[in-house]
Amino acid sequence: MTQDSFFLGGEWVQAVGRASIPVVNPETEEQVASVPAGTAEDVDAAVAAARAAFPAWSVTPVADRSALLSAAADALEARKEQIARTISTEMGTPFGFSVAVQVGNPVVVLRSFAELLETYSFEQQVKNSLVVREPIGVVGAITPWNYPLHQVVAKVAAALAAGCTVVLKPSEVAPLSAFALAEVFADVGLPAGVFNLVTGLGPVVGEAIAAHPDVDMVSFTGSTAAGRRVSEVASATVKKVSLELGGKSAFVVLDDADLDRAVKVGLANCFLNAGQTCTAWTRMLVPAARQQEVVELVKAGTAKYTVGGPFEDGTRIGPLANAGQLKRVRSYIETAIAEGATLVTGGAEPVRDTGYYVAPTVFADVRPGSTLEQQEVFGPVLAIIPYSDEDEAVAIANGTPYGLAGGVFSADQDRALALARRLRTGMVDINGGRFNPLAPFGGYKQSGNGRELGQHGLEEFLEVKSLQL
């Protein structure tokens, strides 16, 4: 599957340059596709198309915008298995997970914004002032490879709902589902120029979008280091920047918790998407007196996470997305061993002769302040950290530069809520609370700023104006 064009102004347009970027199947390590390596000139064309489309789209009736988002959700759902197969091929997620989550969640999110528009008020009377919310303008969306379609839709659906136009740069590691989304938008009749797609490398296409004077806002999801660079580049034009960055999330198991359930839910969260999830609970904080009990449960639970190809029956953990990620995860495992953590299961040894596989890995007796405890691994690696009392648990949980997600387990929900309020993080699940596509998604500290999903996600793409009457 070779792509040689971008989606600009409602048409498939040949890239300015002839350079391409290979897309590699992480299961086989073979190239399965290529996409154009965009240039600053390509970005200029995309931004011009978005700018030209903005005046009409920004005043399109809300009901019409809602209908288009709903139609896109239906069209995406009709192609669910086809697109899921593409995602499993380009980044290795088990096929069932790709159907249910990698494509299923974007369908839900598109519908959630379509429904939100039916009730959301863009105006509010405040004494003698009319406060109105207006679309911010042209939005540059820069997205990652771990949830290649969901992260795109989380931004694009909200921006379109707000009345903005978009220039998207998906990750070059897993870009193919973004082309499918462009086809969906074309099929449902989204006006030309409202959604534009340019693939390429971050230092070229990403920075051109962030720096562009006709881009009014950049919404970025990725590493904290890359987010800093986006902010630096965007600062020259004082545009709004929304960042959803890394995490090193903790889940605190209190002494009265149901350990079996806490371990089961915690492992599922940590190992989701082969650990390549920014919100993964990679730090399990347990009462010191019960650590050995937890270790045995974790070891038994981890054994159920079968490593295999994305299309093999029974696979729960597929390959990591690329060779660089495999090298990174193995390095963190080796560092944890060198720093004295106790390896419970897994390790850095190769799992298969071919493919970017790593075994689900668990460490106990992980020391606060150690590399594994502080830094985001982005792989299926869990750190078990003992604590003496709730105050120490909170101090450990809050003791990293990140603050994206977390969890608390207790037999007493009020006790769990009280501790959750003390965690400096954007999202906390209580006893395994379910994902809510209408709840704000985002973090504190170096996990970023701004929020996605639901009303808070919509409002990221709106400016506030006051009219004094």
KEZAVO-172600 format. One line per 2 residues: number of its first residue (from 0); their letters; for each residue z negated, x negated, y of C-alpha. Coordinates in steps of 0.02 Angstrom, whole numbers, always signed. Each point is the difference from the previous one (the first is absolute). Example, Ala and Ser with C-alpha at 12.3 -4.5 7.8 and 13.67 -1.06 7.14 Angstrom:
// KEZAVO-172600
0 = AS = -390,-615,-225 | +33,-69,+172
// end
This chain:
// KEZAVO-172600
0 = MT = +0,+0,+0 | +63,-96,+151
2 = QD = -27,+70,+174 | +106,-74,+139
4 = SF = -29,+127,+138 | -139,+66,+110
6 = FL = -34,+181,+46 | +27,+6,+188
8 = GG = +36,+148,+110 | +24,+115,-149
10 = EW = +130,-111,-84 | +6,-145,-123
12 = VQ = +49,-149,+108 | +50,-173,-60
14 = AV = -129,-134,+40 | +49,-124,+135
16 = GR = -27,-150,-113 | +50,-29,-181
18 = AS = -164,-73,-62 | -94,+100,-131
20 = IP = -173,+5,-79 | -19,+12,-189
22 = VV = -109,+136,-76 | -82,-64,-159
24 = NP = -68,+101,-145 | -178,-67,-27
26 = ET = +5,+47,-184 | +155,-102,-42
28 = EE = +5,-121,+148 | +184,+44,+19
30 = QV = +90,+55,+157 | +40,+186,-6
32 = AS = +65,+30,+175 | +23,-74,+172
34 = VP = -19,+65,+177 | +65,-64,+165
36 = AG = -99,-131,+94 | -2,+83,+169
38 = TA = +8,-89,+168 | -62,+32,+175
40 = ED = +172,+74,+37 | -24,+127,-139
42 = VD = -169,+45,+74 | +80,+22,+172
44 = AA = +124,+124,-75 | -136,+96,-91
46 = VA = -111,+10,+155 | +147,+57,+106
48 = AA = +35,+140,-124 | -183,+51,-1
50 = RA = -10,-6,+190 | +156,+108,+18
52 = AF = -69,+129,-123 | -173,+10,+77
54 = PA = +29,+120,+148 | +69,+139,-110
56 = WS = -118,-27,-147 | -155,-8,+111
58 = VT = +32,+179,+60 | +60,+70,-166
60 = PV = -106,+153,-37 | -151,-38,-107
62 = AD = +54,+131,-127 | +166,-91,-23
64 = RS = -86,-167,-25 | -116,+80,-127
66 = AL = +146,+76,-94 | +91,-167,-12
68 = LS = -155,-87,-67 | -25,+138,-128
70 = AA = +182,-13,-53 | -18,-188,-18
72 = AD = -152,+26,-112 | +100,+117,-111
74 = AL = +147,-119,-8 | -112,-147,-40
76 = EA = -88,+97,-136 | +168,+45,-78
78 = RK = +37,-186,-16 | -177,-48,-52
80 = EQ = +36,-79,-169 | +154,-94,+61
82 = IA = -92,-77,+147 | -153,-35,-107
84 = RT = +110,-97,-121 | +65,-102,+146
86 = IS = -176,-40,+60 | -59,-49,-174
88 = TE = +150,-115,-15 | -19,-84,+170
90 = MG = -190,-23,-3 | -63,+28,-176
92 = TP = -114,+152,+10 | -16,+101,-161
94 = FG = +131,+138,+3 | -125,+143,-15
96 = FS = -97,-68,+149 | +161,-17,+99
98 = VA = +43,+183,-33 | -174,+67,+40
100 = VQ = -52,-115,+142 | +139,-111,+66
102 = VG = +113,+152,+25 | -122,+144,-25
104 = NP = -110,-51,+147 | +146,-13,+124
106 = VV = +53,+177,-48 | -177,+61,+35
108 = VL = -8,-94,+165 | +166,+68,+63
110 = RS = -59,+176,-38 | -169,-31,+80
112 = FA = +81,-45,+166 | +119,+147,-12
114 = EL = -150,+115,-23 | -104,-86,+134
116 = LE = +135,+37,+129 | -22,+185,-33
118 = TY = -176,-2,+73 | -15,-156,+108
120 = SF = -15,+29,+188 | +87,-127,+111
122 = EQ = -84,+72,+156 | -180,+30,+52
124 = QV = -74,+76,+158 | -144,-104,+71
126 = KN = -65,+92,+154 | +138,-19,+131
128 = SL = +101,-123,-106 | +130,+30,-132
130 = VV = -11,-143,-125 | +161,-22,-96
132 = RE = +46,-115,-144 | +176,-70,+2
134 = PI = +95,-112,-122 | -24,-183,+39
136 = GV = +185,-41,-18 | +91,-121,-115
138 = VG = -112,-59,-142 | +25,-160,-98
140 = AI = -71,+20,-176 | -29,-157,-104
142 = TP = -59,+36,-176 | -60,-95,-156
144 = WN = +58,-10,-181 | -152,+63,-96
146 = YP = +30,+186,+35 | +178,-20,+62
148 = LH = +41,+184,+28 | -173,+71,+36
150 = QV = -36,-125,+139 | +169,+40,+78
152 = VA = -26,+188,-8 | -179,-11,+67
154 = KV = +72,-73,+160 | +170,+82,+11
156 = AA = -56,+178,-39 | -136,-9,+134
158 = AL = +117,-78,+129 | +137,+130,-30
160 = AA = -128,+140,+5 | -59,-65,+169
162 = GC = +178,+1,+68 | +29,-188,-8
164 = TV = +152,-91,-65 | -19,-145,-122
166 = VL = +67,-171,-44 | -63,-49,-172
168 = KP = -12,-173,-77 | -60,+17,-180
170 = SE = -63,-149,-98 | +140,-109,-65
172 = VA = -95,-12,-167 | +21,+185,-41
174 = PL = +123,+78,+123 | +106,+112,-111
176 = SA = -101,+161,+14 | +21,-5,+189
178 = FA = +188,+16,-24 | -32,+153,-108
180 = LA = -106,+75,+139 | +141,-30,+125
182 = EV = +116,+95,-117 | -125,+143,-9
184 = FA = -13,+12,+190 | +190,+0,+14
186 = DV = +15,+136,-132 | -124,+117,+86
188 = GL = +86,-18,+169 | -121,-107,+100
190 = PA = +92,-32,+165 | +91,-165,+17
192 = GV = -106,-143,+65 | -168,+82,-32
194 = FN = -28,-112,-152 | +76,-174,-12
196 = LV = -18,-132,-137 | +19,-189,+16
198 = TG = -51,-118,-140 | -41,-183,+23
200 = LG = -134,-131,+12 | -159,+23,+102
202 = PV = +24,-152,+114 | +175,+62,+43
204 = VG = +12,+190,-8 | -186,+37,+12
206 = EA = -25,-109,+153 | +158,+67,+83
208 = IA = -69,+176,-18 | -173,-49,+63
210 = AH = +72,-92,+150 | +134,+127,+47
212 = PD = -24,+72,+175 | +73,+169,-52
214 = VD = -124,+22,-143 | -149,+96,+67
216 = MV = -117,-23,-149 | -14,-104,-157
218 = SF = -87,+67,-155 | -30,-140,-124
220 = TG = -76,-8,-174 | -24,-168,-86
222 = ST = -109,-153,-2 | -125,-37,+137
224 = AA = +90,-163,+43 | +166,+90,+21
226 = GR = -85,+137,+101 | -67,-129,+122
228 = RV = +176,-66,+23 | +70,+174,+31
230 = SE = -134,+28,+133 | +40,-166,+84
232 = VA = +186,+33,+7 | -21,+181,+57
234 = SA = -123,-48,+137 | +139,-66,+112
236 = TV = +59,+178,+30 | -175,+79,-7
238 = KK = +59,+126,-128 | -121,+94,-111
240 = VS = -34,-83,-168 | -78,+88,-148
242 = LE = -55,-112,-143 | -49,+41,-180
244 = LG = -49,-168,-74 | -96,-78,-143
246 = GK = -162,+46,-83 | -140,-68,-108
248 = SA = -82,+165,-38 | -170,+19,-83
250 = FV = -67,+140,-105 | -187,+10,-11
252 = VL = -78,+61,-162 | -177,+59,+39
254 = DD = -138,-13,-128 | +2,+186,-43
256 = AD = +189,+9,-25 | +89,+53,-158
258 = LD = +58,-174,-51 | +131,+60,-123
260 = RA = +86,+105,+134 | -20,-131,+137
262 = VK = +80,-134,-108 | +141,+114,-58
264 = VG = +45,+56,+176 | -27,-174,+72
266 = LA = +116,-85,-124 | +134,+131,+28
268 = NC = -9,-31,+187 | -3,-191,-14
270 = FL = +144,-12,-125 | +110,+134,+78
272 = NA = +176,-65,+27 | -51,-164,-85
274 = GQ = -128,-24,+138 | +137,-4,+132
276 = TC = -84,+132,+107 | -77,-36,+170
278 = TA = -141,+125,-32 | -43,-68,-173
280 = WT = -186,-12,-36 | +1,-182,-51
282 = RM = -188,-29,+26 | -121,+93,-115
284 = LV = -177,-10,+69 | -130,+37,-133
286 = PA = -191,-7,-11 | -45,-175,-61
288 = AR = -110,+72,-138 | +148,+98,-71
290 = QQ = +138,-129,+20 | +10,-45,-185
292 = EV = +10,+183,-47 | +142,+23,+124
294 = VE = +88,-157,-62 | +7,+67,-178
296 = LV = +70,+167,+59 | +128,-86,+110
298 = KA = +55,-116,-139 | +27,+147,-118
300 = GT = +88,+102,+134 | +116,-141,+51
302 = AK = +59,-19,-180 | +81,+172,+16
304 = YT = +115,-59,+141 | +155,-46,-99
306 = VG = +117,-124,+83 | +185,+33,-30
308 = GP = +171,+39,+68 | +18,+146,+120
310 = FE = +102,+102,-123 | -105,-39,-155
312 = DG = -111,+135,-73 | -184,-24,+35
314 = TR = +19,-124,+143 | -138,+14,+130
316 = IG = +29,-164,+90 | +177,-59,+31
318 = PL = +56,-168,+68 | -44,-57,+175
320 = AN = +139,+30,+124 | +65,-176,+22
322 = AG = -22,-182,-51 | -96,-44,+158
324 = QL = -126,+136,-35 | -26,-63,-178
326 = KR = -32,-175,+65 | -121,+66,+130
328 = VR = -103,+103,-124 | -10,-140,-127
330 = SY = -60,-118,+137 | -142,+118,+48
332 = IE = -54,+15,-182 | -4,-189,-18
334 = TA = -97,-18,+162 | -130,+128,-56
336 = IA = -29,-97,-160 | -14,-164,+97
338 = EG = -127,+79,+119 | -113,+52,-144
340 = AT = +32,+185,-28 | -19,+59,-180
342 = LV = +165,+51,-79 | -31,+160,-98
344 = TG = +177,+37,-56 | +180,-46,+43
346 = GA = +48,-161,+87 | +148,-93,+72
348 = EP = +89,-36,-164 | +177,+73,-22
350 = VR = +4,+171,-83 | +185,-1,-45
352 = DT = +138,-129,-2 | +103,+98,+125
354 = GY = -56,+105,+147 | -132,-17,+136
356 = YV = -146,+58,-106 | -185,-35,+19
358 = AP = -139,+71,-108 | -129,+116,+81
360 = TV = -139,-121,+43 | -186,+25,+33
362 = FA = -131,-121,+67 | -188,+23,+2
364 = DV = -134,-90,+101 | +119,-13,+146
366 = RP = -87,-81,+147 | +8,+82,+173
368 = GS = +101,-112,+113 | +105,-73,-142
370 = TL = +190,+1,+9 | +19,+142,-125
372 = EQ = -130,+104,+90 | +77,-24,+171
374 = QE = +189,-7,-19 | +126,+131,-53
376 = VF = +79,-46,-167 | +123,+146,-15
378 = GP = -2,-3,-188 | -102,+76,-144
380 = VL = -155,-106,+30 | -176,+74,+14
382 = AI = -155,-88,+66 | -170,+64,-60
384 = IP = -136,-43,+127 | -186,+31,-33
386 = YS = -115,+60,+141 | -189,+21,+14
388 = DE = -16,+155,+110 | +104,+120,+106
390 = DE = -15,-105,+157 | +72,-150,-89
392 = AV = +138,+107,-76 | +50,+60,+173
394 = AI = -6,-177,+70 | +113,-63,-140
396 = AN = +120,+146,+15 | +16,-26,+188
398 = GT = +5,-189,-13 | +188,-31,-3
400 = PY = +129,+0,+141 | +73,+160,-73
402 = GL = -50,+184,+9 | +131,+110,-80
404 = AG = -76,+100,-143 | -146,+12,-118
406 = GV = -101,+108,-117 | -179,+49,-38
408 = FS = -67,+68,-165 | -169,+87,-15
410 = AD = -75,+149,-90 | -61,+57,+172
412 = QD = +146,+45,+112 | -107,-2,+158
414 = RA = -56,-177,-43 | +180,-52,-29
416 = LA = +55,+76,+165 | -140,-87,+94
418 = LA = +55,-168,-69 | +184,+39,+30
420 = RR = -38,+27,+184 | -66,-177,+10
422 = LR = +161,-78,-65 | +113,-69,+136
424 = TG = +160,+60,-78 | +130,+132,+38
426 = MV = -9,+97,-163 | -137,+25,-130
428 = DI = +12,+102,-161 | -161,+80,-61
430 = NG = -16,+4,-190 | +188,-16,-18
432 = GR = +55,+126,+132 | +187,+38,-12
434 = FN = +138,-63,+114 | +31,+122,+142
436 = PL = +172,-13,+85 | -69,+89,+154
438 = AP = -145,-120,+27 | +23,-149,+118
440 = FG = +50,-161,-88 | -42,-167,+82
442 = GY = -132,-131,+25 | -122,-96,+108
444 = KQ = -4,-183,+51 | +143,-106,-69
446 = SG = +59,+143,-110 | +92,+62,+154
448 = NG = -1,+137,+129 | +70,+174,+15
450 = RE = +9,+132,-136 | +132,+74,-114
452 = LG = +16,+172,-83 | -52,+172,+60
454 = QH = -34,+45,+181 | -65,-174,+41
456 = GL = +159,-76,-69 | +108,+118,+103
458 = EE = -95,-41,+159 | +34,-187,-21
460 = FL = +178,+39,+53 | -43,+109,+151
462 = EV = -33,-46,+181 | -127,+101,+100
464 = KS = +47,+69,+171 | -107,+101,+119
466 = LQ = +75,+128,+121 | -120,+54,+138
468 = L = +30,+181,+48
// end
